[in-house]
Structures are given as C-alpha cells and as structure tokens.
Amino acid sequence: MFDPKEYAYQIEVTLQAIFKCNKFELGGIADANFIAKYPFIAIAFAFGNYYNKVDPTFKEKIEEFLSVFYLDMGKSMEEIGEERVKKLVEDFKEIIATI
C-alpha cells in the first residue's frame, strides 16, 4: 500500500542534512508533512541551494529534473501517485548524491 509519508521522510532526512536544520526550521519545508503535500517545492528549494555553485553538468541535471517533474508542482504525493513519487525521490537522491 502506498504510504506517501515514507517517501516524504526520505526527502526530509536529506533536506535536514543539506540545510543542517530540524524539521521545524526553514518554515517547515524540511518536514515530512510539508513534503508529502508539496514534494516538488521542497526538492526545488534544495536544488536552489546548489544551483549557482555547481558546474554546468550538474545544472543540466537539475534543469532536466525540474522540467520532467514541473507539472507536479503544487500537487501532493497522493495526487502524483506512487510510481511517479518513487521516480521523483530516486532521481532527487541520485542528483544530490553526485553533487
């Protein structure tokens, strides 16, 4: 059974590591509840932290990710669906791991 909180928690842990914060800082963006409702926004926020610091190759990866998932902006994980959420989280973690 699809549990968006499991995927949201994976992103939460990553965001807290990136920003060295707890889930209540940064306006709650690094909180699984927020992430489950607005995953694209939370991930775009994380990528924004790196965008002007990485070389063009990584910028391209970020741009590609954002263009692939752009239509999911403003949608919750429930609305996006399990298969797409799984891909979103996997791609996000892969890009972050290589930066």
C-alpha positions as CSV (number, residue, x, y, z in Angstrom):
1,M,0.0,0.0,0.0
2,F,1.2,3.5,-1.0
3,D,2.4,5.5,2.0
4,P,3.5,9.0,1.0
5,K,5.0,9.7,4.4
6,E,7.7,7.0,3.8
7,Y,8.8,8.8,0.7
8,A,8.4,12.2,2.3
9,Y,10.6,11.1,5.2
10,Q,13.4,10.2,2.8
11,I,13.4,13.7,1.4
12,E,13.0,15.2,4.9
13,V,16.2,13.5,6.1
14,T,18.1,14.7,3.0
15,L,16.9,18.3,3.4
16,Q,17.8,18.4,7.1
17,A,21.3,17.2,6.2
18,I,21.7,19.7,3.4
19,F,20.5,22.7,5.4
20,K,21.7,21.4,8.8
21,C,18.3,22.1,10.3
22,N,15.5,20.4,12.1
23,K,12.1,19.9,10.6
24,F,10.6,23.0,12.2
25,E,13.2,25.4,10.8
26,L,13.1,26.9,7.3
27,G,9.4,27.4,7.7
28,G,8.8,23.7,7.9
29,I,10.0,22.9,4.4
30,A,12.2,20.1,5.8
31,D,9.2,18.5,7.4
32,A,7.7,15.2,6.0
33,N,4.2,16.6,6.4
34,F,5.0,19.6,4.2
35,I,7.0,17.5,1.8
36,A,4.1,15.0,1.4
37,K,1.9,17.9,0.4
38,Y,4.4,19.8,-1.8
39,P,7.3,17.5,-2.8
40,F,8.3,19.5,-5.9
41,I,8.6,22.7,-4.0
42,A,10.7,21.1,-1.2
43,I,13.0,19.5,-3.8
44,A,13.3,22.7,-5.9
45,F,14.2,24.5,-2.7
46,A,17.0,22.0,-2.1
47,F,18.3,22.3,-5.6
48,G,18.3,26.1,-5.3
49,N,20.9,25.7,-2.6
50,Y,23.3,24.3,-5.2
51,Y,22.2,25.8,-8.5
52,N,24.8,28.6,-8.8
53,K,27.5,26.6,-7.1
54,V,27.7,23.6,-9.3
55,D,29.3,23.1,-12.7
56,P,27.2,23.2,-15.9
57,T,26.9,19.4,-16.0
58,F,25.0,19.4,-12.6
59,K,23.0,22.4,-13.6
60,E,21.8,20.4,-16.6
61,K,20.8,17.5,-14.4
62,I,18.9,19.9,-12.1
63,E,17.2,21.6,-15.1
64,E,16.2,18.2,-16.6
65,F,14.8,17.0,-13.3
66,L,12.8,20.2,-12.8
67,S,11.4,20.0,-16.4
68,V,10.4,16.4,-16.0
69,F,8.5,17.0,-12.8
70,Y,7.4,20.6,-13.4
71,L,3.7,19.6,-14.0
72,D,3.7,18.1,-10.5
73,M,4.3,21.5,-8.8
74,G,1.5,22.2,-6.3
75,K,0.4,18.5,-6.2
76,S,0.7,16.3,-3.2
77,M,2.3,12.9,-3.3
78,E,-1.2,11.4,-3.1
79,E,-2.1,13.3,-6.3
80,I,1.1,12.4,-8.1
81,G,0.8,8.6,-7.4
82,E,3.2,6.0,-6.1
83,E,5.2,5.2,-9.3
84,R,5.9,8.9,-10.1
85,V,6.7,9.7,-6.5
86,K,9.1,6.8,-6.4
87,K,10.9,8.1,-9.5
88,L,10.9,11.6,-8.2
89,V,12.6,10.5,-4.9
90,E,15.1,8.2,-6.7
91,D,16.1,10.9,-9.2
92,F,16.4,13.5,-6.4
93,K,18.6,11.3,-4.3
94,E,20.8,10.4,-7.3
95,I,21.4,14.0,-8.2
96,I,22.1,15.1,-4.6
97,A,24.5,12.2,-4.1
98,T,26.6,13.3,-7.1
99,I,26.7,17.0,-6.2
